[in-house]
Amino acid sequence: ILSGTGGDYGKIQYMKEEFLVENDNQVFTSGAGGIFKPGVPIGKIEKNQIDSQLKVNFFSDFSQLRFVKLRSFITQEN
């Protein structure tokens, strides 16, 4: 799970599995949430050497956005 920070980077909050993550690894959408198609490149990892926090430097410059489409949905329980 990648969360925004209000800045020009995001933070990885959760990963489904344990992976060896290194600087400059590329981050792609998984498609798991059903909102984004899988395989869309998002950015590159920058790993903080002190606390091992994972930061993602985005490929896109979000300051250039003029409009944002928000989608809201409710998951159904079976």
N, CA, C and O atoms as a Tripos MOL2 file, in Angstrom:
@<TRIPOS>MOLECULE
protein
  312   311    78     0     0
PROTEIN
NO_CHARGES

@<TRIPOS>ATOM
      1 N           0.8630   -1.1740    0.0000 N.3       1 ILE1
      2 CA          0.0000    0.0000    0.0000 C.3       1 ILE1
      3 C           0.8980    1.2210    0.0000 C.2       1 ILE1
      4 O           1.7850    1.3560    0.8430 O.2       1 ILE1
      5 N           0.6610    2.0980   -0.9420 N.am      2 LEU2
      6 CA          1.4220    3.3290   -1.0750 C.3       2 LEU2
      7 C           0.5360    4.4910   -0.6500 C.2       2 LEU2
      8 O          -0.5730    4.6480   -1.1610 O.2       2 LEU2
      9 N           1.0210    5.3030    0.2810 N.am      3 SER3
     10 CA          0.2620    6.4580    0.7670 C.3       3 SER3
     11 C           0.9330    7.7390    0.3270 C.2       3 SER3
     12 O           2.1600    7.8240    0.2800 O.2       3 SER3
     13 N           0.1310    8.7290    0.0070 N.am      4 GLY4
     14 CA          0.6610   10.0380   -0.3340 C.3       4 GLY4
     15 C           1.1210   10.7720    0.9100 C.2       4 GLY4
     16 O           0.7170   10.4370    2.0230 O.2       4 GLY4
     17 N           1.9590   11.7660    0.7210 N.am      5 THR5
     18 CA          2.4880   12.5430    1.8420 C.3       5 THR5
     19 C           2.1480   14.0250    1.7250 C.2       5 THR5
     20 O           2.4460   14.8080    2.6270 O.2       5 THR5
     21 N           1.5280   14.4050    0.6180 N.am      6 GLY6
     22 CA          1.2800   15.8120    0.3620 C.3       6 GLY6
     23 C           2.4800   16.4830   -0.2980 C.2       6 GLY6
     24 O           2.4340   17.6640   -0.6430 O.2       6 GLY6
     25 N           3.5530   15.7130   -0.4690 N.am      7 GLY7
     26 CA          4.7590   16.2160   -1.1090 C.3       7 GLY7
     27 C           4.9580   15.5670   -2.4590 C.2       7 GLY7
     28 O           4.0020   15.1140   -3.0890 O.2       7 GLY7
     29 N           6.1950   15.5240   -2.9000 N.am      8 ASP8
     30 CA          6.4990   14.9610   -4.2140 C.3       8 ASP8
     31 C           6.9440   13.5070   -4.1320 C.2       8 ASP8
     32 O           7.5970   13.0050   -5.0470 O.2       8 ASP8
     33 N           6.5990   12.8320   -3.0520 N.am      9 TYR9
     34 CA          6.9260   11.4150   -2.8830 C.3       9 TYR9
     35 C           5.8350   10.7310   -2.0690 C.2       9 TYR9
     36 O           5.0110   11.3900   -1.4350 O.2       9 TYR9
     37 N           5.8420    9.4140   -2.0940 N.am     10 GLY10
     38 CA          4.9020    8.6270   -1.3110 C.3      10 GLY10
     39 C           5.6570    7.6890   -0.3890 C.2      10 GLY10
     40 O           6.8670    7.5090   -0.5270 O.2      10 GLY10
     41 N           4.9320    7.0840    0.5640 N.am     11 LYS11
     42 CA          5.5430    6.1300    1.4950 C.3      11 LYS11
     43 C           4.8650    4.7800    1.3500 C.2      11 LYS11
     44 O           3.6400    4.6920    1.2610 O.2      11 LYS11
     45 N           5.6650    3.7390    1.3270 N.am     12 ILE12
     46 CA          5.1000    2.3940    1.3140 C.3      12 ILE12
     47 C           4.7230    2.0340    2.7450 C.2      12 ILE12
     48 O           5.5810    1.9610    3.6250 O.2      12 ILE12
     49 N           3.4360    1.8110    2.9660 N.am     13 GLN13
     50 CA          2.9170    1.5260    4.2970 C.3      13 GLN13
     51 C           2.8700    0.0280    4.5840 C.2      13 GLN13
     52 O           3.0450   -0.4040    5.7230 O.2      13 GLN13
     53 N           2.6290   -0.7610    3.5290 N.am     14 TYR14
     54 CA          2.4300   -2.2030    3.7190 C.3      14 TYR14
     55 C           2.7690   -2.9280    2.4370 C.2      14 TYR14
     56 O           2.4670   -2.4600    1.3400 O.2      14 TYR14
     57 N           3.4080   -4.0910    2.5930 N.am     15 MET15
     58 CA          3.6330   -4.9780    1.4550 C.3      15 MET15
     59 C           3.0680   -6.3450    1.8250 C.2      15 MET15
     60 O           3.2230   -6.8040    2.9560 O.2      15 MET15
     61 N           2.4190   -6.9820    0.8740 N.am     16 LYS16
     62 CA          1.7570   -8.2610    1.1040 C.3      16 LYS16
     63 C           2.7500   -9.3660    1.4800 C.2      16 LYS16
     64 O           2.4420  -10.2370    2.2940 O.2      16 LYS16
     65 N           3.9180   -9.3210    0.8910 N.am     17 GLU17
     66 CA          4.9400  -10.3370    1.1370 C.3      17 GLU17
     67 C           6.2600   -9.6550    1.4660 C.2      17 GLU17
     68 O           6.4370   -8.4640    1.2120 O.2      17 GLU17
     69 N           7.1760  -10.4200    2.0310 N.am     18 GLU18
     70 CA          8.5140   -9.8920    2.3000 C.3      18 GLU18
     71 C           9.3340   -9.9300    1.0160 C.2      18 GLU18
     72 O           9.4880  -10.9870    0.4040 O.2      18 GLU18
     73 N           9.8510   -8.7930    0.6150 N.am     19 PHE19
     74 CA         10.6800   -8.6870   -0.5810 C.3      19 PHE19
     75 C          11.9760   -7.9870   -0.2160 C.2      19 PHE19
     76 O          12.0160   -7.1660    0.7010 O.2      19 PHE19
     77 N          13.0220   -8.3170   -0.9330 N.am     20 LEU20
     78 CA         14.2740   -7.5920   -0.8090 C.3      20 LEU20
     79 C          14.1130   -6.3020   -1.6110 C.2      20 LEU20
     80 O          14.0140   -6.3340   -2.8370 O.2      20 LEU20
     81 N          14.0870   -5.1810   -0.9190 N.am     21 VAL21
     82 CA         13.8490   -3.8940   -1.5650 C.3      21 VAL21
     83 C          15.1360   -3.0840   -1.5110 C.2      21 VAL21
     84 O          15.7520   -2.9420   -0.4540 O.2      21 VAL21
     85 N          15.5320   -2.5560   -2.6620 N.am     22 GLU22
     86 CA         16.7510   -1.7640   -2.7520 C.3      22 GLU22
     87 C          16.4620   -0.4480   -3.4580 C.2      22 GLU22
     88 O          15.4400   -0.3000   -4.1280 O.2      22 GLU22
     89 N          17.3750    0.5060   -3.2980 N.am     23 ASN23
     90 CA         17.2410    1.7900   -3.9800 C.3      23 ASN23
     91 C          17.1100    1.5800   -5.4860 C.2      23 ASN23
     92 O          17.7250    0.6840   -6.0650 O.2      23 ASN23
     93 N          16.3090    2.4130   -6.0870 N.am     24 ASP24
     94 CA         16.0550    2.4260   -7.5340 C.3      24 ASP24
     95 C          15.2150    1.2580   -8.0440 C.2      24 ASP24
     96 O          15.0280    1.1330   -9.2540 O.2      24 ASP24
     97 N          14.6920    0.3820   -7.1450 N.am     25 ASN25
     98 CA         13.6980   -0.5980   -7.5890 C.3      25 ASN25
     99 C          12.4850    0.1790   -8.0940 C.2      25 ASN25
    100 O          12.0920    1.1780   -7.4910 O.2      25 ASN25
    101 N          11.8910   -0.2760   -9.1980 N.am     26 GLN26
    102 CA         10.7100    0.3960   -9.7250 C.3      26 GLN26
    103 C           9.4570   -0.1200   -9.0370 C.2      26 GLN26
    104 O           9.3830   -1.2810   -8.6350 O.2      26 GLN26
    105 N           8.4620    0.7720   -8.9070 N.am     27 VAL27
    106 CA          7.1760    0.4540   -8.2860 C.3      27 VAL27
    107 C           6.1050    0.5330   -9.3720 C.2      27 VAL27
    108 O           6.0500    1.4920  -10.1420 O.2      27 VAL27
    109 N           5.2500   -0.5010   -9.4190 N.am     28 PHE28
    110 CA          4.1550   -0.5770  -10.3890 C.3      28 PHE28
    111 C           2.8370   -0.8040   -9.6540 C.2      28 PHE28
    112 O           2.8260   -1.3040   -8.5290 O.2      28 PHE28
    113 N           1.7290   -0.4350  -10.2900 N.am     29 THR29
    114 CA          0.4200   -0.7350   -9.7180 C.3      29 THR29
    115 C           0.1800   -2.2360   -9.7790 C.2      29 THR29
    116 O           0.6400   -2.9120  -10.6990 O.2      29 THR29
    117 N          -0.5460   -2.7520   -8.7860 N.am     30 SER30
    118 CA         -0.8320   -4.1870   -8.7440 C.3      30 SER30
    119 C          -2.1630   -4.5160   -9.4090 C.2      30 SER30
    120 O          -2.3540   -5.6230   -9.9120 O.2      30 SER30
    121 N          -3.0760   -3.5590   -9.4090 N.am     31 GLY31
    122 CA         -4.4120   -3.8140   -9.9310 C.3      31 GLY31
    123 C          -5.3130   -4.4780   -8.9150 C.2      31 GLY31
    124 O          -6.4850   -4.7230   -9.2010 O.2      31 GLY31
    125 N          -4.7920   -4.7800   -7.7240 N.am     32 ALA32
    126 CA         -5.5490   -5.5310   -6.7130 C.3      32 ALA32
    127 C          -6.7850   -4.7890   -6.2210 C.2      32 ALA32
    128 O          -7.7950   -5.4260   -5.9200 O.2      32 ALA32
    129 N          -6.7360   -3.4770   -6.1300 N.am     33 GLY33
    130 CA         -7.8750   -2.7140   -5.6290 C.3      33 GLY33
    131 C          -8.9780   -2.5140   -6.6520 C.2      33 GLY33
    132 O         -10.0700   -2.0650   -6.3040 O.2      33 GLY33
    133 N          -8.7090   -2.8400   -7.9120 N.am     34 GLY34
    134 CA         -9.7190   -2.6920   -8.9470 C.3      34 GLY34
    135 C          -9.8790   -1.2720   -9.4640 C.2      34 GLY34
    136 O         -10.7530   -1.0180  -10.2930 O.2      34 GLY34
    137 N          -9.0580   -0.3430   -8.9970 N.am     35 ILE35
    138 CA         -9.1670    1.0420   -9.4400 C.3      35 ILE35
    139 C          -8.1860    1.3270  -10.5660 C.2      35 ILE35
    140 O          -8.5460    1.9470  -11.5670 O.2      35 ILE35
    141 N          -6.9420    0.8730  -10.4040 N.am     36 PHE36
    142 CA         -5.9040    1.0860  -11.4150 C.3      36 PHE36
    143 C          -5.6090   -0.2150  -12.1390 C.2      36 PHE36
    144 O          -5.7060   -1.2940  -11.5540 O.2      36 PHE36
    145 N          -5.2510   -0.1150  -13.4010 N.am     37 LYS37
    146 CA         -4.8330   -1.3010  -14.1490 C.3      37 LYS37
    147 C          -3.4960   -1.7870  -13.6020 C.2      37 LYS37
    148 O          -2.6920   -0.9730  -13.1460 O.2      37 LYS37
    149 N          -3.2390   -3.0900  -13.6360 N.am     38 PRO38
    150 CA         -1.9500   -3.5800  -13.1570 C.3      38 PRO38
    151 C          -0.8100   -3.2160  -14.1080 C.2      38 PRO38
    152 O          -1.0050   -3.1260  -15.3200 O.2      38 PRO38
    153 N           0.3810   -3.0090  -13.5440 N.am     39 GLY39
    154 CA          1.5720   -2.7990  -14.3480 C.3      39 GLY39
    155 C           1.8750   -1.3710  -14.7470 C.2      39 GLY39
    156 O           2.7740   -1.1410  -15.5560 O.2      39 GLY39
    157 N           1.1480   -0.3980  -14.2010 N.am     40 VAL40
    158 CA          1.4230    1.0020  -14.5300 C.3      40 VAL40
    159 C           2.6140    1.4650  -13.6810 C.2      40 VAL40
    160 O           2.5590    1.3640  -12.4550 O.2      40 VAL40
    161 N           3.6960    1.9730  -14.3080 N.am     41 PRO41
    162 CA          4.8530    2.4290  -13.5290 C.3      41 PRO41
    163 C           4.5270    3.6770  -12.7140 C.2      41 PRO41
    164 O           3.9600    4.6400  -13.2310 O.2      41 PRO41
    165 N           4.8940    3.6490  -11.4270 N.am     42 ILE42
    166 CA          4.5790    4.7390  -10.5100 C.3      42 ILE42
    167 C           5.8160    5.5650  -10.1670 C.2      42 ILE42
    168 O           5.7760    6.7940  -10.2170 O.2      42 ILE42
    169 N           6.9170    4.8920   -9.8180 N.am     43 GLY43
    170 CA          8.1180    5.6120   -9.4110 C.3      43 GLY43
    171 C           9.2330    4.6590   -9.0320 C.2      43 GLY43
    172 O           9.1970    3.4730   -9.3600 O.2      43 GLY43
    173 N          10.2250    5.1970   -8.3340 N.am     44 LYS44
    174 CA         11.3720    4.4040   -7.8930 C.3      44 LYS44
    175 C          11.5370    4.5070   -6.3770 C.2      44 LYS44
    176 O          11.2350    5.5340   -5.7700 O.2      44 LYS44
    177 N          12.0250    3.4150   -5.7820 N.am     45 ILE45
    178 CA         12.2370    3.3200   -4.3400 C.3      45 ILE45
    179 C          13.4770    4.1110   -3.9260 C.2      45 ILE45
    180 O          14.5050    4.0990   -4.6030 O.2      45 ILE45
    181 N          13.3430    4.7920   -2.8000 N.am     46 GLU46
    182 CA         14.5010    5.3750   -2.1130 C.3      46 GLU46
    183 C          14.4050    4.9030   -0.6650 C.2      46 GLU46
    184 O          13.4880    5.2860    0.0620 O.2      46 GLU46
    185 N          15.3470    4.0810   -0.2610 N.am     47 LYS47
    186 CA         15.3240    3.4780    1.0770 C.3      47 LYS47
    187 C          16.1600    4.3140    2.0290 C.2      47 LYS47
    188 O          17.3380    4.5650    1.7770 O.2      47 LYS47
    189 N          15.5400    4.7490    3.1370 N.am     48 ASN48
    190 CA         16.2380    5.5260    4.1500 C.3      48 ASN48
    191 C          17.1990    4.6030    4.8900 C.2      48 ASN48
    192 O          16.7720    3.5960    5.4540 O.2      48 ASN48
    193 N          18.4730    4.9260    4.8980 N.am     49 GLN49
    194 CA         19.4970    4.0670    5.5060 C.3      49 GLN49
    195 C          19.3810    4.0220    7.0310 C.2      49 GLN49
    196 O          19.8040    3.0430    7.6470 O.2      49 GLN49
    197 N          18.8220    5.0490    7.6430 N.am     50 ILE50
    198 CA         18.7480    5.1060    9.1050 C.3      50 ILE50
    199 C          17.6270    4.2430    9.6580 C.2      50 ILE50
    200 O          17.8670    3.4100   10.5320 O.2      50 ILE50
    201 N          16.4060    4.4260    9.1650 N.am     51 ASP51
    202 CA         15.2670    3.6810    9.7150 C.3      51 ASP51
    203 C          14.6370    2.7080    8.7200 C.2      51 ASP51
    204 O          13.5930    2.1250    9.0140 O.2      51 ASP51
    205 N          15.2400    2.5230    7.5650 N.am     52 SER52
    206 CA         14.7770    1.5990    6.5140 C.3      52 SER52
    207 C          13.3830    1.9260    5.9930 C.2      52 SER52
    208 O          12.7270    1.0640    5.4070 O.2      52 SER52
    209 N          12.9200    3.1620    6.1980 N.am     53 GLN53
    210 CA         11.6220    3.5650    5.6790 C.3      53 GLN53
    211 C          11.7030    3.6310    4.1520 C.2      53 GLN53
    212 O          12.7070    4.0690    3.5920 O.2      53 GLN53
    213 N          10.6300    3.1880    3.4870 N.am     54 LEU54
    214 CA         10.6020    3.1320    2.0260 C.3      54 LEU54
    215 C           9.8430    4.3230    1.4540 C.2      54 LEU54
    216 O           8.6550    4.5100    1.7180 O.2      54 LEU54
    217 N          10.5480    5.1130    0.6750 N.am     55 LYS55
    218 CA          9.9920    6.2960    0.0300 C.3      55 LYS55
    219 C           9.9210    6.0120   -1.4660 C.2      55 LYS55
    220 O          10.8160    5.3700   -2.0160 O.2      55 LYS55
    221 N           8.8710    6.4820   -2.1260 N.am     56 VAL56
    222 CA          8.7340    6.3170   -3.5760 C.3      56 VAL56
    223 C           8.7760    7.6910   -4.2340 C.2      56 VAL56
    224 O           7.9110    8.5340   -3.9940 O.2      56 VAL56
    225 N           9.7830    7.9030   -5.0580 N.am     57 ASN57
    226 CA          9.8830    9.1280   -5.8480 C.3      57 ASN57
    227 C           9.0860    8.9070   -7.1350 C.2      57 ASN57
    228 O           9.4410    8.0640   -7.9590 O.2      57 ASN57
    229 N           8.0100    9.6730   -7.2950 N.am     58 PHE58
    230 CA          7.0910    9.4770   -8.4120 C.3      58 PHE58
    231 C           7.7200    9.8740   -9.7430 C.2      58 PHE58
    232 O           8.5320   10.7970   -9.8100 O.2      58 PHE58
    233 N           7.3320    9.1660  -10.7980 N.am     59 PHE59
    234 CA          7.7370    9.5190  -12.1500 C.3      59 PHE59
    235 C           7.0050   10.7690  -12.6250 C.2      59 PHE59
    236 O           7.5630   11.5640  -13.3820 O.2      59 PHE59
    237 N           5.7630   10.9490  -12.1880 N.am     60 SER60
    238 CA          4.9480   12.0820  -12.6270 C.3      60 SER60
    239 C           5.1210   13.2770  -11.7030 C.2      60 SER60
    240 O           5.3540   13.1240  -10.5040 O.2      60 SER60
    241 N           5.0040   14.4600  -12.2760 N.am     61 ASP61
    242 CA          5.0320   15.6910  -11.4990 C.3      61 ASP61
    243 C           3.5830   16.0730  -11.2020 C.2      61 ASP61
    244 O           2.8890   16.6280  -12.0530 O.2      61 ASP61
    245 N           3.1390   15.7690   -9.9850 N.am     62 PHE62
    246 CA          1.7360   15.9850   -9.6370 C.3      62 PHE62
    247 C           1.3760   17.4600   -9.4830 C.2      62 PHE62
    248 O           0.1920   17.7900   -9.4100 O.2      62 PHE62
    249 N           2.3500   18.3440   -9.4340 N.am     63 SER63
    250 CA          2.0430   19.7760   -9.3650 C.3      63 SER63
    251 C           1.4390   20.2650  -10.6810 C.2      63 SER63
    252 O           0.8780   21.3590  -10.7330 O.2      63 SER63
    253 N           1.5490   19.4690  -11.7380 N.am     64 GLN64
    254 CA          1.0080   19.8420  -13.0360 C.3      64 GLN64
    255 C          -0.4620   19.4380  -13.1960 C.2      64 GLN64
    256 O          -1.0810   19.7500  -14.2140 O.2      64 GLN64
    257 N          -1.0240   18.7500  -12.1990 N.am     65 LEU65
    258 CA         -2.4270   18.3280  -12.2840 C.3      65 LEU65
    259 C          -3.3610   19.5280  -12.1850 C.2      65 LEU65
    260 O          -3.1650   20.4190  -11.3600 O.2      65 LEU65
    261 N          -4.3560   19.5330  -13.0200 N.am     66 ARG66
    262 CA         -5.3750   20.5810  -12.9760 C.3      66 ARG66
    263 C          -6.6850   20.0260  -12.4140 C.2      66 ARG66
    264 O          -7.3880   20.7170  -11.6770 O.2      66 ARG66
    265 N          -7.0090   18.7900  -12.7580 N.am     67 PHE67
    266 CA         -8.2470   18.1650  -12.3230 C.3      67 PHE67
    267 C          -7.9460   16.7770  -11.7860 C.2      67 PHE67
    268 O          -7.0470   16.0920  -12.2740 O.2      67 PHE67
    269 N          -8.6900   16.3760  -10.7940 N.am     68 VAL68
    270 CA         -8.5530   15.0420  -10.2210 C.3      68 VAL68
    271 C          -9.9350   14.4190  -10.1620 C.2      68 VAL68
    272 O         -10.8900   15.0650   -9.7300 O.2      68 VAL68
    273 N         -10.0500   13.1820  -10.5890 N.am     69 LYS69
    274 CA        -11.3210   12.4710  -10.5080 C.3      69 LYS69
    275 C         -11.2890   11.5840   -9.2610 C.2      69 LYS69
    276 O         -10.4130   10.7300   -9.1250 O.2      69 LYS69
    277 N         -12.2350   11.7870   -8.3670 N.am     70 LEU70
    278 CA        -12.3250   10.9860   -7.1540 C.3      70 LEU70
    279 C         -13.3840    9.9080   -7.3330 C.2      70 LEU70
    280 O         -14.4680   10.1640   -7.8570 O.2      70 LEU70
    281 N         -13.0550    8.7050   -6.8930 N.am     71 ARG71
    282 CA        -14.0080    7.6080   -6.9680 C.3      71 ARG71
    283 C         -14.2150    7.0690   -5.5840 C.2      71 ARG71
    284 O         -13.2620    6.8950   -4.8240 O.2      71 ARG71
    285 N         -15.4530    6.8060   -5.2540 N.am     72 SER72
    286 CA        -15.7960    6.2470   -3.9610 C.3      72 SER72
    287 C         -16.5550    4.9480   -4.1990 C.2      72 SER72
    288 O         -17.4080    4.8780   -5.0840 O.2      72 SER72
    289 N         -16.2550    3.9400   -3.4260 N.am     73 PHE73
    290 CA        -16.9720    2.6780   -3.5780 C.3      73 PHE73
    291 C         -17.0530    1.9780   -2.2420 C.2      73 PHE73
    292 O         -16.2540    2.2340   -1.3410 O.2      73 PHE73
    293 N         -18.0180    1.0970   -2.1200 N.am     74 ILE74
    294 CA        -18.2180    0.3000   -0.9220 C.3      74 ILE74
    295 C         -18.1020   -1.1640   -1.3140 C.2      74 ILE74
    296 O         -18.7590   -1.6190   -2.2510 O.2      74 ILE74
    297 N         -17.2650   -1.8980   -0.5940 N.am     75 THR75
    298 CA        -17.1330   -3.3200   -0.8950 C.3      75 THR75
    299 C         -18.3050   -4.0770   -0.2870 C.2      75 THR75
    300 O         -18.7790   -3.7530    0.8020 O.2      75 THR75
    301 N         -18.7550   -5.0770   -1.0020 N.am     76 GLN76
    302 CA        -19.8560   -5.8950   -0.5220 C.3      76 GLN76
    303 C         -19.3190   -7.1070    0.2010 C.2      76 GLN76
    304 O         -18.3600   -7.7340   -0.2500 O.2      76 GLN76
    305 N         -19.9310   -7.4400    1.3200 N.am     77 GLU77
    306 CA        -19.5480   -8.6510    2.0470 C.3      77 GLU77
    307 C         -20.3730   -9.8220    1.5300 C.2      77 GLU77
    308 O         -21.5600   -9.6870    1.2320 O.2      77 GLU77
    309 N         -19.7180  -10.9730    1.4310 N.am     78 ASN78
    310 CA        -20.4310  -12.1720    0.9330 C.3      78 ASN78
    311 C         -21.1290  -12.8810    2.0530 C.2      78 ASN78
    312 O         -21.7760  -13.9040    1.8280 O.2      78 ASN78
@<TRIPOS>BOND
     1     1     2 1
     2     2     3 1
     3     3     4 2
     4     3     5 am
     5     5     6 1
     6     6     7 1
     7     7     8 2
     8     7     9 am
     9     9    10 1
    10    10    11 1
    11    11    12 2
    12    11    13 am
    13    13    14 1
    14    14    15 1
    15    15    16 2
    16    15    17 am
    17    17    18 1
    18    18    19 1
    19    19    20 2
    20    19    21 am
    21    21    22 1
    22    22    23 1
    23    23    24 2
    24    23    25 am
    25    25    26 1
    26    26    27 1
    27    27    28 2
    28    27    29 am
    29    29    30 1
    30    30    31 1
    31    31    32 2
    32    31    33 am
    33    33    34 1
    34    34    35 1
    35    35    36 2
    36    35    37 am
    37    37    38 1
    38    38    39 1
    39    39    40 2
    40    39    41 am
    41    41    42 1
    42    42    43 1
    43    43    44 2
    44    43    45 am
    45    45    46 1
    46    46    47 1
    47    47    48 2
    48    47    49 am
    49    49    50 1
    50    50    51 1
    51    51    52 2
    52    51    53 am
    53    53    54 1
    54    54    55 1
    55    55    56 2
    56    55    57 am
    57    57    58 1
    58    58    59 1
    59    59    60 2
    60    59    61 am
    61    61    62 1
    62    62    63 1
    63    63    64 2
    64    63    65 am
    65    65    66 1
    66    66    67 1
    67    67    68 2
    68    67    69 am
    69    69    70 1
    70    70    71 1
    71    71    72 2
    72    71    73 am
    73    73    74 1
    74    74    75 1
    75    75    76 2
    76    75    77 am
    77    77    78 1
    78    78    79 1
    79    79    80 2
    80    79    81 am
    81    81    82 1
    82    82    83 1
    83    83    84 2
    84    83    85 am
    85    85    86 1
    86    86    87 1
    87    87    88 2
    88    87    89 am
    89    89    90 1
    90    90    91 1
    91    91    92 2
    92    91    93 am
    93    93    94 1
    94    94    95 1
    95    95    96 2
    96    95    97 am
    97    97    98 1
    98    98    99 1
    99    99   100 2
   100    99   101 am
   101   101   102 1
   102   102   103 1
   103   103   104 2
   104   103   105 am
   105   105   106 1
   106   106   107 1
   107   107   108 2
   108   107   109 am
   109   109   110 1
   110   110   111 1
   111   111   112 2
   112   111   113 am
   113   113   114 1
   114   114   115 1
   115   115   116 2
   116   115   117 am
   117   117   118 1
   118   118   119 1
   119   119   120 2
   120   119   121 am
   121   121   122 1
   122   122   123 1
   123   123   124 2
   124   123   125 am
   125   125   126 1
   126   126   127 1
   127   127   128 2
   128   127   129 am
   129   129   130 1
   130   130   131 1
   131   131   132 2
   132   131   133 am
   133   133   134 1
   134   134   135 1
   135   135   136 2
   136   135   137 am
   137   137   138 1
   138   138   139 1
   139   139   140 2
   140   139   141 am
   141   141   142 1
   142   142   143 1
   143   143   144 2
   144   143   145 am
   145   145   146 1
   146   146   147 1
   147   147   148 2
   148   147   149 am
   149   149   150 1
   150   150   151 1
   151   151   152 2
   152   151   153 am
   153   153   154 1
   154   154   155 1
   155   155   156 2
   156   155   157 am
   157   157   158 1
   158   158   159 1
   159   159   160 2
   160   159   161 am
   161   161   162 1
   162   162   163 1
   163   163   164 2
   164   163   165 am
   165   165   166 1
   166   166   167 1
   167   167   168 2
   168   167   169 am
   169   169   170 1
   170   170   171 1
   171   171   172 2
   172   171   173 am
   173   173   174 1
   174   174   175 1
   175   175   176 2
   176   175   177 am
   177   177   178 1
   178   178   179 1
   179   179   180 2
   180   179   181 am
   181   181   182 1
   182   182   183 1
   183   183   184 2
   184   183   185 am
   185   185   186 1
   186   186   187 1
   187   187   188 2
   188   187   189 am
   189   189   190 1
   190   190   191 1
   191   191   192 2
   192   191   193 am
   193   193   194 1
   194   194   195 1
   195   195   196 2
   196   195   197 am
   197   197   198 1
   198   198   199 1
   199   199   200 2
   200   199   201 am
   201   201   202 1
   202   202   203 1
   203   203   204 2
   204   203   205 am
   205   205   206 1
   206   206   207 1
   207   207   208 2
   208   207   209 am
   209   209   210 1
   210   210   211 1
   211   211   212 2
   212   211   213 am
   213   213   214 1
   214   214   215 1
   215   215   216 2
   216   215   217 am
   217   217   218 1
   218   218   219 1
   219   219   220 2
   220   219   221 am
   221   221   222 1
   222   222   223 1
   223   223   224 2
   224   223   225 am
   225   225   226 1
   226   226   227 1
   227   227   228 2
   228   227   229 am
   229   229   230 1
   230   230   231 1
   231   231   232 2
   232   231   233 am
   233   233   234 1
   234   234   235 1
   235   235   236 2
   236   235   237 am
   237   237   238 1
   238   238   239 1
   239   239   240 2
   240   239   241 am
   241   241   242 1
   242   242   243 1
   243   243   244 2
   244   243   245 am
   245   245   246 1
   246   246   247 1
   247   247   248 2
   248   247   249 am
   249   249   250 1
   250   250   251 1
   251   251   252 2
   252   251   253 am
   253   253   254 1
   254   254   255 1
   255   255   256 2
   256   255   257 am
   257   257   258 1
   258   258   259 1
   259   259   260 2
   260   259   261 am
   261   261   262 1
   262   262   263 1
   263   263   264 2
   264   263   265 am
   265   265   266 1
   266   266   267 1
   267   267   268 2
   268   267   269 am
   269   269   270 1
   270   270   271 1
   271   271   272 2
   272   271   273 am
   273   273   274 1
   274   274   275 1
   275   275   276 2
   276   275   277 am
   277   277   278 1
   278   278   279 1
   279   279   280 2
   280   279   281 am
   281   281   282 1
   282   282   283 1
   283   283   284 2
   284   283   285 am
   285   285   286 1
   286   286   287 1
   287   287   288 2
   288   287   289 am
   289   289   290 1
   290   290   291 1
   291   291   292 2
   292   291   293 am
   293   293   294 1
   294   294   295 1
   295   295   296 2
   296   295   297 am
   297   297   298 1
   298   298   299 1
   299   299   300 2
   300   299   301 am
   301   301   302 1
   302   302   303 1
   303   303   304 2
   304   303   305 am
   305   305   306 1
   306   306   307 1
   307   307   308 2
   308   307   309 am
   309   309   310 1
   310   310   311 1
   311   311   312 2
@<TRIPOS>SUBSTRUCTURE
     1 ILE1         2 RESIDUE 1 A ILE
     2 LEU2         6 RESIDUE 1 A LEU
     3 SER3        10 RESIDUE 1 A SER
     4 GLY4        14 RESIDUE 1 A GLY
     5 THR5        18 RESIDUE 1 A THR
     6 GLY6        22 RESIDUE 1 A GLY
     7 GLY7        26 RESIDUE 1 A GLY
     8 ASP8        30 RESIDUE 1 A ASP
     9 TYR9        34 RESIDUE 1 A TYR
    10 GLY10       38 RESIDUE 1 A GLY
    11 LYS11       42 RESIDUE 1 A LYS
    12 ILE12       46 RESIDUE 1 A ILE
    13 GLN13       50 RESIDUE 1 A GLN
    14 TYR14       54 RESIDUE 1 A TYR
    15 MET15       58 RESIDUE 1 A MET
    16 LYS16       62 RESIDUE 1 A LYS
    17 GLU17       66 RESIDUE 1 A GLU
    18 GLU18       70 RESIDUE 1 A GLU
    19 PHE19       74 RESIDUE 1 A PHE
    20 LEU20       78 RESIDUE 1 A LEU
    21 VAL21       82 RESIDUE 1 A VAL
    22 GLU22       86 RESIDUE 1 A GLU
    23 ASN23       90 RESIDUE 1 A ASN
    24 ASP24       94 RESIDUE 1 A ASP
    25 ASN25       98 RESIDUE 1 A ASN
    26 GLN26      102 RESIDUE 1 A GLN
    27 VAL27      106 RESIDUE 1 A VAL
    28 PHE28      110 RESIDUE 1 A PHE
    29 THR29      114 RESIDUE 1 A THR
    30 SER30      118 RESIDUE 1 A SER
    31 GLY31      122 RESIDUE 1 A GLY
    32 ALA32      126 RESIDUE 1 A ALA
    33 GLY33      130 RESIDUE 1 A GLY
    34 GLY34      134 RESIDUE 1 A GLY
    35 ILE35      138 RESIDUE 1 A ILE
    36 PHE36      142 RESIDUE 1 A PHE
    37 LYS37      146 RESIDUE 1 A LYS
    38 PRO38      150 RESIDUE 1 A PRO
    39 GLY39      154 RESIDUE 1 A GLY
    40 VAL40      158 RESIDUE 1 A VAL
    41 PRO41      162 RESIDUE 1 A PRO
    42 ILE42      166 RESIDUE 1 A ILE
    43 GLY43      170 RESIDUE 1 A GLY
    44 LYS44      174 RESIDUE 1 A LYS
    45 ILE45      178 RESIDUE 1 A ILE
    46 GLU46      182 RESIDUE 1 A GLU
    47 LYS47      186 RESIDUE 1 A LYS
    48 ASN48      190 RESIDUE 1 A ASN
    49 GLN49      194 RESIDUE 1 A GLN
    50 ILE50      198 RESIDUE 1 A ILE
    51 ASP51      202 RESIDUE 1 A ASP
    52 SER52      206 RESIDUE 1 A SER
    53 GLN53      210 RESIDUE 1 A GLN
    54 LEU54      214 RESIDUE 1 A LEU
    55 LYS55      218 RESIDUE 1 A LYS
    56 VAL56      222 RESIDUE 1 A VAL
    57 ASN57      226 RESIDUE 1 A ASN
    58 PHE58      230 RESIDUE 1 A PHE
    59 PHE59      234 RESIDUE 1 A PHE
    60 SER60      238 RESIDUE 1 A SER
    61 ASP61      242 RESIDUE 1 A ASP
    62 PHE62      246 RESIDUE 1 A PHE
    63 SER63      250 RESIDUE 1 A SER
    64 GLN64      254 RESIDUE 1 A GLN
    65 LEU65      258 RESIDUE 1 A LEU
    66 ARG66      262 RESIDUE 1 A ARG
    67 PHE67      266 RESIDUE 1 A PHE
    68 VAL68      270 RESIDUE 1 A VAL
    69 LYS69      274 RESIDUE 1 A LYS
    70 LEU70      278 RESIDUE 1 A LEU
    71 ARG71      282 RESIDUE 1 A ARG
    72 SER72      286 RESIDUE 1 A SER
    73 PHE73      290 RESIDUE 1 A PHE
    74 ILE74      294 RESIDUE 1 A ILE
    75 THR75      298 RESIDUE 1 A THR
    76 GLN76      302 RESIDUE 1 A GLN
    77 GLU77      306 RESIDUE 1 A GLU
    78 ASN78      310 RESIDUE 1 A ASN
